[in-house]
Amino acid sequence: MSLDEKVQAEVHLIQKALERHNVPASVEGADVDQKGVTFFVRVQRPTDTWQVRVLADELAHAVGRPHVRVFEEPPLVLLRMGPRPRPVFLADIWEHVQTVQPGTVVIGKTLDERPLYLNLAHRELVPVLVSGGARSGKSALLRLIGLEIALTTSPRAWRIVLITGLRPSLLESLRTLPHVWHPPQAGLHRHPLLALSAFLADHHPADQPVKILVLIDDVEDVLTVTGRAGKQALKWLLTEGATFGVRPIVVSRRVHTLMRTGRPSWAVHLAGRPDFGVPLPPEYEEVPTSLHPRFPGQFLLRAPVGIHLVRVAWVGRQVLRHVLTWYRRQRPVVFAGRTSLELPREDEEKRDEEIHIPELRFNNGEDEGGR
């Protein structure tokens, strides 16, 4: 699609948004330059320009542009919108990923281009909640975190538990990693949430020296399948799991519903772009509109040190295939077996040599698709 076709499609989206709000106006055209695009909106009555002005942020959201400036020249309203921001890729944060301590992940970059770190080894920074609407980048964020843990830690020190609903998830691509834990009992692989909580409940915390990263994608779908037992298992993991080294990260599409179910105190909350017409969670009510997430991969981060707008790094399919192919060829042997969360015995550990993860090199053709 050429640039003119893209702008024409955006004109159509703005017109539909105006009609949806019963605003008597029409988009007459657009002017494009290197700094962005200006849309020309003509209202039927010169006194109605205010209706376009109050909808300006929503109109920019509708076409996926980061900001908008409004110039009223009745009966015309000029909407000056900036260009779409370039996504942040794994290659853009790779130098920081290579230097982190085990258990720390680089989520992405803040508005001032500083890397943003999340220390999952720290008990005070879990559990983590990731919320947002459709295609806001929630599953991609989970995949990024799981991949970084695998790249920077040994399977002897960290296990990853993948819990998904019935719908396809980006997490499925991580199942070939040697860190991934598989339920020890036949038949429970369909319900790893129940299997994990039952497995840990039968053990003493001292018996689990490894850290367990639990990635739960679309928690509402997971609880629909597992029912009351799933709710109890989730509550146990969020409240008692920390003593067993559990580090849960939960993705929710309907965060308002989740928050009414007696949730724990989320140490970290990443709120992505909500669905149209759905407000941000109450804890972000005071955040200026200019800082609201508008694109896939943008999240508001609430942490003990304040609130930040972060651009989460995207792992393109080409890079993901490269990493997973390397793991399939040279992944380490974990003699404790795939069904255990425990460390190998001392004599077995001597036979299991630590592997070296080679430097990953990226090119300018890193995949931008799939958001």
C-alpha positions in Angstrom: 0.0 0.0 0.0 1.4 3.4 -1.0 1.6 6.4 1.3 -1.3 8.0 -0.5 -3.4 4.9 0.1 -2.5 4.8 3.7 -3.5 8.4 4.3 -6.7 7.8 2.4 -7.5 4.9 4.7 -6.9 7.2 7.7 -9.2 9.8 6.2 -11.9 7.1 6.0 -11.3 6.0 9.7 -11.5 9.6 10.9 -14.8 10.1 9.0 -16.2 7.0 10.5 -15.3 8.2 14.0 -17.0 11.5 13.4 -20.1 9.7 12.2 -20.1 7.5 15.1 -20.3 10.5 17.4 -22.9 12.2 15.2 -20.6 15.1 14.5 -21.8 17.1 11.4 -18.5 17.3 9.6 -16.6 15.7 6.7 -12.9 15.1 6.1 -12.1 16.9 2.9 -8.5 15.8 2.5 -5.0 15.7 3.9 -1.6 17.2 3.4 1.4 15.0 4.0 5.0 16.1 4.7 8.1 14.6 6.4 6.9 15.7 9.9 3.4 14.1 9.7 0.0 14.7 8.1 -2.6 17.4 8.4 -6.3 16.4 8.0 -8.8 19.0 6.9 -12.2 18.7 8.6 -15.1 20.9 7.5 -18.1 21.3 9.9 -21.6 22.3 8.7 -21.8 25.2 11.1 -18.8 27.3 12.1 -19.9 27.2 15.7 -19.5 23.3 15.7 -15.7 23.3 15.5 -15.5 22.6 19.2 -17.0 19.1 18.6 -14.0 18.2 16.5 -11.6 19.7 19.0 -12.8 17.7 21.9 -12.6 14.5 19.9 -9.1 15.2 18.6 -7.2 12.8 20.8 -9.7 10.0 20.0 -9.4 10.7 16.2 -5.6 10.4 16.5 -6.0 7.2 18.4 -8.3 5.9 15.6 -5.6 6.2 13.0 -2.8 5.2 15.3 -0.8 8.4 15.5 1.0 9.5 18.6 -0.2 13.1 19.1 -2.4 15.8 17.5 -2.5 19.6 17.4 -5.8 21.3 16.6 -6.1 24.6 14.6 -9.6 26.0 14.3 -10.3 28.1 11.2 -14.1 28.0 11.0 -15.7 26.2 9.3 -12.4 24.2 8.9 -10.6 22.3 11.6 -7.0 21.3 10.9 -5.8 18.2 12.7 -2.0 18.1 12.7 -0.8 14.6 13.6 2.7 13.3 14.0 4.3 10.3 12.3 3.9 6.8 13.6 6.8 5.9 15.9 9.3 3.3 14.9 8.9 0.1 17.0 11.6 -0.9 19.4 13.2 -4.3 18.5 15.2 -6.8 20.5 18.3 -5.6 18.6 17.8 -2.1 20.0 18.1 -3.3 23.6 20.4 -6.3 23.0 23.5 -4.5 24.5 21.6 -4.1 27.7 20.2 -7.6 27.7 23.8 -9.0 27.5 24.8 -7.2 30.7 21.9 -7.9 33.0 22.1 -10.0 36.2 20.3 -13.4 36.0 16.6 -13.0 36.5 16.5 -9.4 35.2 14.9 -8.6 31.9 14.9 -5.5 29.8 11.4 -4.6 28.9 12.1 -1.8 26.5 12.8 1.9 26.4 11.2 4.9 28.1 10.3 8.1 26.2 13.8 9.4 26.8 15.3 6.3 25.3 16.5 4.8 28.6 16.3 1.0 29.0 13.7 -0.2 31.5 14.7 -3.2 33.7 12.5 -5.6 35.7 14.2 -7.7 38.3 12.1 -10.9 38.5 14.5 -12.4 41.0 13.4 -9.8 43.6 10.4 -11.0 45.6 9.1 -7.4 46.1 8.6 -6.9 42.3 6.2 -9.8 41.7 3.4 -10.6 40.9 3.3 -8.6 37.7 0.0 -7.7 35.9 -0.1 -7.0 32.2 -3.5 -5.6 31.0 -4.8 -4.1 27.7 -7.2 -4.5 24.9 -7.0 -6.6 21.7 -3.6 -6.4 19.9 -2.1 -4.1 22.5 1.0 -6.3 22.7 0.4 -8.3 25.9 1.3 -11.7 24.6 4.3 -10.3 22.7 5.6 -8.8 26.0 5.2 -12.2 27.7 7.1 -13.9 24.9 9.9 -11.3 25.2 10.3 -11.8 28.9 10.4 -15.6 28.6 12.9 -15.5 25.8 15.2 -13.1 27.8 15.1 -15.3 30.8 16.1 -18.3 28.6 18.9 -16.2 27.0 20.4 -15.0 30.3 19.9 -17.9 32.8 20.6 -21.6 33.0 17.7 -24.2 33.0 19.3 -25.4 36.3 18.5 -22.0 37.9 15.2 -21.0 36.3 12.2 -22.9 35.0 9.5 -21.4 32.8 5.8 -22.6 33.0 3.6 -21.6 30.1 -0.1 -21.4 30.8 -2.5 -20.4 27.9 -6.2 -20.5 27.1 -7.9 -22.2 24.2 -6.9 -19.5 21.7 -3.6 -19.5 19.9 -0.9 -17.7 21.9 2.6 -16.3 21.0 3.9 -18.2 24.0 3.6 -21.5 22.1 6.7 -20.7 20.2 8.8 -21.0 23.4 7.8 -24.6 24.2 11.0 -26.0 22.7 13.2 -24.1 25.2 15.0 -26.3 27.7 13.7 -24.1 30.6 10.1 -25.0 30.0 8.6 -27.3 32.7 6.2 -30.0 31.7 3.7 -31.5 34.2 5.0 -34.9 35.6 1.6 -36.6 35.5 0.0 -37.8 32.3 -3.1 -35.8 31.3 -2.3 -32.7 33.3 -0.5 -31.0 30.5 -3.8 -29.5 29.5 -4.1 -27.8 32.8 -0.6 -26.8 33.9 -2.0 -24.2 36.3 -3.6 -26.9 38.4 -0.6 -29.3 37.9 1.9 -26.7 39.1 0.0 -25.6 42.2 -0.6 -29.3 43.2 3.1 -30.2 42.5 4.4 -27.4 44.7 1.9 -28.0 47.4 3.3 -31.5 47.9 6.8 -30.1 48.4 8.6 -28.0 50.9 9.9 -24.6 49.8 13.5 -25.7 50.6 13.1 -28.5 48.1 12.7 -26.0 45.2 16.0 -24.1 44.9 15.1 -23.0 41.3 13.1 -19.9 40.4 9.9 -20.6 38.5 8.7 -18.0 36.0 5.0 -18.5 35.4 3.6 -16.8 32.3 -0.2 -16.8 32.2 -1.6 -15.6 28.9 -5.3 -14.5 28.8 -6.0 -15.4 32.4 -9.8 -15.1 31.9 -9.7 -17.9 29.3 -7.6 -20.1 31.6 -10.0 -19.6 34.5 -13.0 -20.4 32.2 -11.5 -23.8 31.4 -10.2 -24.6 34.9 -13.2 -23.3 36.8 -13.2 -22.9 40.5 -10.2 -25.1 41.0 -8.3 -22.8 38.6 -9.2 -19.7 40.6 -8.0 -21.4 43.8 -4.8 -22.5 42.2 -4.2 -19.0 40.8 -4.8 -17.4 44.2 -2.4 -19.8 45.8 0.3 -19.1 43.3 -0.1 -15.3 43.7 -0.1 -15.3 47.5 1.9 -18.4 48.6 4.0 -19.1 45.5 6.7 -16.6 46.3 8.0 -18.9 49.1 8.5 -21.6 46.4 10.4 -19.2 44.1 7.4 -18.6 41.9 7.5 -15.4 39.8 4.0 -15.0 38.1 3.2 -12.7 35.3 -0.5 -12.5 34.5 -2.1 -11.1 31.3 -5.6 -9.9 31.5 -7.9 -8.5 28.8 -10.7 -7.6 31.3 -8.6 -6.1 34.1 -11.7 -4.4 35.7 -13.3 -7.8 36.2 -10.0 -9.4 37.4 -9.6 -6.6 40.0 -13.0 -7.4 41.5 -12.1 -11.0 42.3 -10.1 -10.2 45.4 -6.8 -9.7 43.6 -3.5 -9.5 45.5 -1.5 -6.3 45.6 0.2 -6.3 42.2 3.8 -5.2 42.6 4.1 -4.1 39.0 1.3 -3.2 36.6 1.8 -2.7 32.9 -1.3 -1.2 31.3 -1.4 -1.3 27.5 -3.7 0.3 25.0 -7.3 -0.4 26.0 -10.1 -1.4 23.7 -12.1 1.5 22.2 -14.4 3.1 24.7 -12.8 1.3 27.7 -10.9 3.6 30.2 -7.5 2.9 31.6 -7.5 1.2 35.0 -8.4 3.5 37.9 -4.8 3.8 39.1 -3.9 5.6 35.9 -6.7 8.2 36.1 -4.3 11.0 36.8 -2.0 10.3 33.9 -2.1 13.0 31.2 -3.7 12.1 28.0 -0.5 12.7 26.1 1.1 9.8 28.0 -1.7 7.3 27.3 -0.6 4.2 25.3 -1.8 4.5 21.7 0.1 1.8 19.8 0.7 -1.9 20.2 3.8 -2.3 22.4 3.3 0.9 24.4 2.5 0.3 28.1 2.1 2.5 31.2 4.2 1.0 34.0 3.3 1.5 37.6 6.2 0.6 39.8 7.3 1.7 43.3 9.3 4.5 41.7 6.4 6.0 39.8 4.6 5.8 36.4 6.4 5.6 33.1 5.4 5.2 29.5 7.5 2.4 28.0 7.9 1.1 24.5 8.2 -2.6 24.8 10.7 -4.3 22.5 9.3 -6.5 19.8 10.9 -9.9 18.8 10.4 -10.4 15.1 9.8 -13.8 13.7 13.1 -13.9 12.0 15.0 -13.3 15.2 12.9 -15.7 17.2 13.5 -18.5 14.7 17.2 -17.8 14.9 17.3 -18.1 18.7 15.0 -21.2 18.9 17.0 -22.9 16.1 20.2 -22.4 18.0 18.6 -23.8 21.2 17.3 -26.9 19.3 20.8 -27.6 18.1 22.8 -26.9 21.2 20.4 -26.7 24.2 21.9 -28.1 27.4 21.0 -31.5 28.8 19.3 -31.2 32.2 19.8 -34.5 33.9 17.1 -33.9 36.4 14.6 -34.6 33.7 12.0 -32.5 32.0 9.3 -33.2 34.6 11.2 -31.9 37.6 11.7 -28.5 39.1 14.6 -29.6 41.2 18.3 -29.3 40.6 20.3 -32.2 39.4 22.4 -34.1 41.9 26.0 -33.1 42.5 27.5 -35.9 40.5 25.1 -35.2 37.6 25.9 -31.5 37.7 29.6 -32.2 37.1 28.7 -33.9 33.8 26.5 -31.1 32.7 28.8 -28.4 31.4 27.5 -24.8 31.2 27.0 -23.7 27.6 28.0 -20.4 26.0 25.3 -18.4 24.4 26.9 -16.9 21.3 26.5 -13.3 20.3 23.4 -12.7 18.3 23.8 -10.5 15.3 20.9 -8.6 13.7 20.5 -6.8 10.4 18.3 -4.0 9.3 15.7 -6.4 7.9 14.4 -7.4 11.3 10.7 -8.4 11.0 8.2 -5.7 12.0 5.2 -7.8 11.4 3.0 -9.7 13.8 2.1 -7.0 16.2 
